């Protein structure tokens, strides 16, 4: 299967197989957990919970839900009263759903008492220990994906051998390459973002506020079933430097550059990061040249990405300090220019393995593998304005396959 289909379930065409995706993800995590010598893993981070359970967790990590993956493949999940009751009814693949004690997050923070926080942490740990005892795993090492000192102390007091580092390595290894269904989720979210870009092209005009145009775009995302938890649109002088990822009430004017970033837009949990730049009317020569530079820099990096290459080799294709316009920023090293030119993994989180960046990769390289998915982004100033472009890709045996398809060869011109 390749190429986007519809977003709804049908019986007459093969689309994203969510049951298969859930099972393959859990199997990956389980296989790597066993290889690491762990008897179980306690998952508190929302993307890890979703990876193993399929549950769409949207609250603060660890606030009121956590999951325990056992070595035989059983999952014990704890959640709030309403959520747990619904999950028992709606999620037949979960056979052991219990009521959670919120030992982390907002509830203990709001209690106002140290004694209350200690009680909640201890009770949360005890719910997990009780499950480990029931399944005969209390004497085996348990991975845990948080380094929260109070929770680790609570488990230590109950003689549970917790392994945060091993759990982090297991989940990183499981999630760094994607199954074909996961890749199709990312392809689908790219298509939804393109519907948002079309809304921008249709609604941006002189006199429209950035916030109005962005609202039109977000409405389109929601219409297609996306979860829009991030992103922004900016224009004119707000485009260089980037305006703190904020959409303002600035009125768009003729001659403006406008760009939008659909980041953290989710489809079945899989997150986008996708820039495109527009010009209000025909761009000036300076604006066109800046766009071509950013585009060429982007594709110079894409041309280097293939299995077996290391991130230090690929990072060398990104602009050097002169190309970063470091003098303008007053920067002395690439690590000071975070988010300007880099590639970062995409999945159930915005930033996953790999990260390709001159500020890090030259001294800490990793190897690129087929099945990794990432977003690659570049920028360039055009006087007092700037452009940004970005592609979402999956690594294949012979290079990268583009998941994003909004035209990139030339800047998108909005006539008015």
C-alpha positions as CSV (number, residue, x, y, z in Angstrom):
1,X,0.0,0.0,0.0
2,X,1.3,3.5,-0.9
3,X,-0.4,6.8,-1.5
4,X,-3.1,8.3,0.6
5,X,-6.6,6.9,0.7
6,X,-9.6,8.3,2.6
7,X,-9.6,9.0,6.3
8,X,-12.6,6.7,7.0
9,X,-12.9,3.0,7.5
10,X,-14.3,1.0,4.5
11,X,-14.7,-2.7,3.6
12,X,-14.0,-2.3,-0.1
13,X,-10.4,-1.0,-0.1
14,X,-7.2,-1.8,1.9
15,X,-6.4,1.3,4.0
16,X,-4.5,1.8,7.2
17,X,-4.9,-1.4,9.2
18,X,-5.1,-0.1,12.8
19,X,-5.4,-3.5,14.4
20,X,-2.2,-4.7,12.6
21,X,-0.5,-1.4,13.5
22,X,-1.3,-1.8,17.2
23,X,-0.1,-5.4,17.2
24,X,3.1,-4.8,15.3
25,X,4.0,-1.9,17.6
26,X,3.4,-3.9,20.7
27,X,5.3,-6.8,19.3
28,X,8.3,-4.6,18.6
29,X,8.4,-3.2,22.1
30,X,7.9,-6.7,23.6
31,X,10.7,-8.2,21.5
32,X,13.1,-5.6,22.5
33,X,12.0,-5.7,26.1
34,X,12.8,-9.4,26.3
35,X,16.1,-8.9,24.6
36,X,17.0,-6.3,27.3
37,X,16.3,-8.9,30.0
38,X,13.3,-7.0,31.5
39,X,10.3,-8.8,32.9
40,X,8.0,-5.8,32.4
41,X,8.0,-2.1,31.5
42,X,6.0,0.7,33.2
43,X,5.1,3.3,30.6
44,X,4.0,6.7,31.8
45,X,4.9,8.9,28.8
46,X,1.9,9.3,26.6
47,X,3.5,8.4,23.2
48,X,4.9,5.2,24.7
49,X,1.5,4.3,26.1
50,X,-0.1,4.8,22.7
51,X,2.6,2.9,21.0
52,X,1.9,-0.2,23.1
53,X,-1.8,0.1,23.8
54,X,-3.3,2.2,21.0
55,X,-5.0,4.5,23.5
56,X,-5.2,8.2,22.4
57,X,-3.7,9.8,25.5
58,X,-4.1,13.6,25.4
59,X,-3.4,14.6,29.0
60,X,-0.2,15.6,30.7
61,X,2.2,12.7,30.8
62,X,1.7,10.5,33.9
63,X,-1.0,12.7,35.3
64,X,-3.6,10.0,35.6
65,X,-2.7,7.0,33.4
66,X,0.0,4.4,33.0
67,X,0.5,1.0,31.4
68,X,2.5,-2.1,32.3
69,X,3.8,-4.3,29.5
70,X,4.5,-7.8,30.8
71,X,6.9,-10.4,29.3
72,X,4.1,-12.6,28.1
73,X,2.6,-9.8,26.1
74,X,-0.2,-8.9,28.6
75,X,-0.9,-5.2,29.1
76,X,-2.2,-3.9,32.4
77,X,-3.5,-0.3,32.0
78,X,-4.6,2.2,34.7
79,X,-6.7,5.2,34.0
80,X,-9.2,7.6,35.5
81,X,-12.6,6.3,36.5
82,X,-14.5,7.5,33.4
83,X,-11.7,6.6,31.0
84,X,-11.1,3.2,32.4
85,X,-14.8,2.4,32.3
86,X,-14.9,3.4,28.6
87,X,-11.8,1.5,27.8
88,X,-13.2,-1.7,29.2
89,X,-16.1,-1.3,26.9
90,X,-14.4,0.1,23.7
91,X,-11.0,-1.5,23.8
92,X,-11.4,-5.3,23.7
93,X,-7.7,-5.8,23.0
94,X,-7.0,-4.6,26.6
95,X,-8.1,-7.3,29.0
96,X,-6.9,-5.8,32.3
97,X,-7.9,-2.2,32.8
98,X,-7.8,-0.7,36.4
99,X,-8.4,2.6,38.1
100,X,-5.3,4.7,38.4
101,X,-3.9,6.6,41.3
102,X,-2.5,9.9,39.9
103,X,0.9,10.0,41.7
104,X,2.4,12.4,39.1
105,X,1.2,15.5,37.2
106,X,-1.5,18.0,38.1
107,X,-3.4,16.2,40.9
108,X,-0.5,15.9,43.4
109,X,0.7,19.4,42.4
110,X,-2.7,20.9,43.2
111,X,-3.1,19.1,46.6
112,X,-1.0,21.7,48.5
113,X,0.3,19.2,50.9
114,X,3.5,17.2,51.0
115,X,1.7,14.4,52.8
116,X,-0.9,14.2,50.0
117,X,1.9,14.0,47.3
118,X,3.6,11.2,49.3
119,X,0.4,9.3,49.7
120,X,-0.4,9.5,45.9
121,X,3.1,8.5,44.9
122,X,3.1,5.5,47.2
123,X,-0.4,4.4,46.2
124,X,0.5,4.7,42.5
125,X,3.5,2.5,43.0
126,X,1.5,0.0,45.1
127,X,-1.0,-0.4,42.3
128,X,1.8,-1.5,40.0
129,X,3.4,-3.7,42.6
130,X,0.1,-5.5,43.2
131,X,-0.1,-6.2,39.5
132,X,3.5,-7.5,39.4
133,X,2.7,-9.8,42.3
134,X,-0.4,-11.1,40.6
135,X,1.4,-12.0,37.4
136,X,4.5,-13.4,39.2
137,X,6.9,-10.7,38.0
138,X,7.8,-8.7,41.2
139,X,11.2,-10.3,41.4
140,X,12.2,-9.4,37.8
141,X,13.6,-6.1,36.6
142,X,11.0,-3.5,35.6
143,X,11.8,-0.9,33.0
144,X,10.3,2.5,33.6
145,X,10.2,5.4,31.2
146,X,10.5,8.2,33.7
147,X,13.3,9.2,36.0
148,X,11.0,10.8,38.6
149,X,13.0,10.5,41.8
150,X,10.0,10.2,44.1
151,X,8.4,7.4,42.1
152,X,11.6,5.5,41.8
153,X,12.1,5.8,45.6
154,X,8.6,4.5,46.1
155,X,9.4,1.4,44.0
156,X,12.7,0.9,45.7
157,X,11.0,1.0,49.1
158,X,8.8,-1.9,47.8
159,X,11.9,-3.9,46.6
160,X,11.2,-3.4,42.9
161,X,14.3,-3.3,40.6
162,X,13.5,-0.4,38.3
163,X,15.6,0.2,35.1
164,X,14.9,3.7,33.5
165,X,17.9,3.6,31.1
166,X,17.1,0.2,29.8
167,X,13.4,1.2,29.2
168,X,14.4,4.3,27.3
169,X,16.7,2.3,25.1
170,X,14.0,-0.3,24.4
171,X,11.4,2.2,23.4
172,X,13.8,4.3,21.3
173,X,14.9,1.2,19.4
174,X,11.3,0.0,18.9
175,X,10.0,3.4,17.7
176,X,12.9,4.6,15.5
177,X,11.8,2.8,12.4
178,X,8.2,2.7,11.3
179,X,5.9,0.0,10.1
180,X,4.1,0.5,6.7
181,X,0.9,1.4,8.6
182,X,2.7,4.0,10.6
183,X,4.2,5.5,7.4
184,X,0.8,5.7,5.9
185,X,-0.4,7.6,9.0
186,X,2.3,10.1,8.3
187,X,1.5,10.3,4.6
188,X,-2.2,10.9,5.6
189,X,-1.3,13.7,8.0
190,X,0.8,15.3,5.3
191,X,-2.2,15.3,3.0
192,X,-4.4,16.9,5.7
193,X,-1.7,19.6,6.2
194,X,-1.9,20.3,2.5
195,X,-5.6,20.9,2.9
196,X,-4.6,23.5,5.4
197,X,-2.1,25.1,3.0
198,X,-4.9,25.3,0.4
199,X,-7.1,27.1,3.0
200,X,-4.2,29.6,3.5
201,X,-3.9,30.1,-0.3
202,X,-7.6,30.8,-0.6
203,X,-8.0,33.1,2.5
204,X,-4.8,35.1,2.8
205,X,-5.2,38.6,1.4
206,X,-4.2,42.1,2.2
207,X,-6.1,43.3,5.3
208,X,-6.6,39.8,6.7
209,X,-5.1,39.1,10.1
210,X,-2.6,36.3,10.5
211,X,-4.9,34.9,13.2
212,X,-7.9,34.9,10.8
213,X,-6.1,33.0,8.1
214,X,-4.6,30.6,10.6
215,X,-8.1,30.0,12.0
216,X,-9.3,29.1,8.5
217,X,-6.5,26.6,8.1
218,X,-7.0,25.0,11.5
219,X,-10.8,24.6,10.8
220,X,-9.8,22.7,7.7
221,X,-7.5,20.4,9.6
222,X,-10.2,19.6,12.1
223,X,-12.7,19.0,9.3
224,X,-10.5,16.2,8.1
225,X,-10.2,14.6,11.5
226,X,-6.8,15.9,12.5
227,X,-5.8,16.7,16.0
228,X,-4.3,20.2,15.7
229,X,-2.1,20.8,18.8
230,X,0.5,23.0,17.3
231,X,1.5,25.2,14.4
232,X,1.4,28.8,13.4
233,X,1.3,31.3,10.5
234,X,3.4,34.4,10.3
235,X,3.9,37.2,7.8
236,X,6.1,40.1,6.7
237,X,8.7,41.2,9.2
238,X,7.4,38.5,11.6
239,X,9.0,35.9,9.3
240,X,12.6,37.0,10.1
241,X,13.5,36.1,12.7
242,X,10.6,33.7,13.3
243,X,8.1,35.3,15.6
244,X,8.4,32.9,18.5
245,X,6.1,30.4,16.7
246,X,3.2,32.8,17.4
247,X,0.4,33.8,15.2
248,X,-0.5,37.5,15.8
249,X,-3.2,40.0,14.8
250,X,-0.9,41.6,12.3
251,X,-2.6,42.6,9.0
252,X,-1.1,40.9,6.0
253,X,0.1,43.4,3.3
254,X,0.9,43.3,-0.4
255,X,4.5,42.2,-0.9
256,X,4.6,40.1,2.3
257,X,6.1,36.7,2.6
258,X,3.9,34.4,4.6
259,X,4.8,31.0,5.9
260,X,3.0,28.4,8.0
261,X,4.3,25.5,9.9
262,X,1.8,22.6,10.6
263,X,3.7,21.0,13.4
264,X,2.2,18.6,15.9
265,X,-0.8,18.1,13.7
266,X,-1.8,14.5,14.5
267,X,-3.6,11.8,12.5
268,X,-4.1,8.6,14.6
269,X,-1.4,10.1,16.8
270,X,1.3,10.5,14.2
271,X,2.7,14.1,14.1
272,X,3.5,16.4,11.2
273,X,6.1,19.1,10.8
274,X,5.6,20.8,7.5
275,X,6.6,24.4,6.4
276,X,5.6,26.1,3.2
277,X,6.1,29.8,2.2
278,X,3.7,32.0,0.2
279,X,4.2,35.5,-1.3
280,X,1.5,38.1,-1.5
281,X,1.7,38.9,-5.2
282,X,4.7,38.2,-7.3
283,X,7.9,37.9,-5.2
284,X,10.7,40.3,-5.5
285,X,14.1,39.1,-7.0
286,X,15.4,39.1,-3.4
287,X,12.6,37.0,-2.1
288,X,12.8,34.6,-5.1
289,X,16.5,34.2,-4.6
290,X,16.1,33.5,-0.9
291,X,13.5,30.9,-1.6
292,X,15.7,29.2,-4.1
293,X,18.6,29.1,-1.7
294,X,16.4,27.5,1.1
295,X,15.0,25.0,-1.4
296,X,18.4,24.0,-2.8
297,X,19.8,23.7,0.7
298,X,16.9,21.4,1.7
299,X,17.3,19.1,-1.3
300,X,21.1,19.0,-0.9
301,X,20.4,17.3,2.5
302,X,17.7,15.0,1.1
303,X,20.1,13.8,-1.6
304,X,22.5,12.6,1.2
305,X,20.0,10.6,3.2
306,X,20.0,6.8,2.7
307,X,20.5,3.7,4.8
308,X,24.0,3.2,6.1
309,X,24.9,6.9,6.0
310,X,25.7,8.5,9.3
311,X,24.2,11.7,10.6
312,X,27.5,13.5,10.7
313,X,28.0,12.8,7.0
314,X,24.5,14.1,6.2
315,X,24.7,17.1,8.5
316,X,27.6,18.4,6.5
317,X,25.2,19.2,3.7
318,X,23.4,21.7,5.8
319,X,24.6,25.4,5.6
320,X,27.9,26.3,7.3
321,X,28.0,29.2,9.7
322,X,28.0,31.7,6.9
323,X,25.0,30.0,5.4
324,X,23.3,30.0,8.8
325,X,23.8,33.8,8.9
326,X,25.5,33.4,12.2
327,X,26.8,36.9,12.2
328,X,23.2,38.2,12.1
329,X,22.4,36.2,15.2
330,X,25.7,36.9,16.9
331,X,26.2,33.2,17.2
332,X,29.6,31.4,17.4
333,X,28.6,27.8,17.0
334,X,25.9,25.7,15.4
335,X,24.5,24.5,18.7
336,X,23.3,28.1,19.3
337,X,21.1,27.9,16.2
338,X,18.6,25.2,17.2
339,X,15.7,24.6,14.9
340,X,17.0,26.8,12.0
341,X,18.5,24.0,9.8
342,X,18.0,20.4,10.9
343,X,16.2,17.1,10.3
344,X,14.3,15.5,13.1
345,X,12.4,12.2,13.4
346,X,8.6,12.1,13.2
347,X,6.2,9.6,14.8
348,X,4.0,9.7,17.8
349,X,6.1,12.6,18.9
350,X,7.3,15.6,17.0
351,X,11.0,14.8,17.8
352,X,12.1,11.2,17.5
353,X,15.2,9.4,16.3
354,X,17.0,10.5,14.2
355,X,18.3,14.1,14.7
356,X,20.5,15.4,12.0
357,X,22.1,18.8,13.0
358,X,25.5,20.4,12.7
359,X,25.2,21.4,16.4
360,X,25.2,17.8,17.5
361,X,25.8,15.2,14.7
362,X,29.5,15.7,13.9
363,X,30.5,14.5,17.3
364,X,27.6,12.2,18.1
365,X,26.7,10.4,14.9
366,X,24.2,7.5,14.5
367,X,23.5,5.4,11.4
368,X,20.4,6.0,9.2
369,X,18.1,3.0,8.8
370,X,15.4,2.2,6.2
371,X,12.0,2.9,7.7
372,X,13.1,6.0,9.6
373,X,10.7,9.0,9.1
374,X,11.7,12.6,9.5
375,X,11.2,16.2,8.6
376,X,14.0,18.2,7.0
377,X,13.8,22.0,7.3
378,X,15.8,25.1,6.1
379,X,15.3,28.8,6.1
380,X,16.8,31.9,4.4
381,X,16.4,35.7,5.0
382,X,15.1,38.0,2.3
383,X,15.9,41.5,3.6
384,X,13.7,42.1,6.6
385,X,11.6,39.0,5.8
386,X,12.4,35.3,5.4
387,X,11.3,32.0,4.0
388,X,11.1,28.5,5.4
389,X,10.6,25.2,3.6
390,X,10.3,21.6,4.9
391,X,9.7,18.1,3.6
392,X,8.4,15.1,5.4
393,X,10.1,11.9,4.2
394,X,10.6,8.2,4.9
395,X,14.0,6.5,4.3
396,X,13.8,3.8,1.7
397,X,16.5,1.4,0.5
398,X,17.5,3.8,-2.3
399,X,17.1,7.2,-0.6
400,X,14.1,9.1,0.6
401,X,10.5,9.0,-0.4
402,X,8.6,12.3,-0.1
403,X,5.5,12.1,2.1
404,X,4.8,15.8,1.6
405,X,3.5,16.9,-1.8
406,X,2.7,20.7,-1.7
407,X,4.7,22.2,-4.7
408,X,8.1,23.3,-3.6
409,X,10.0,24.1,-6.8
410,X,8.8,27.7,-6.7
411,X,7.3,29.9,-4.0
412,X,3.5,29.7,-4.0
413,X,2.1,33.0,-5.2
414,X,-1.2,34.3,-3.8
415,X,-2.8,36.8,-6.2
416,X,-4.8,39.6,-4.8
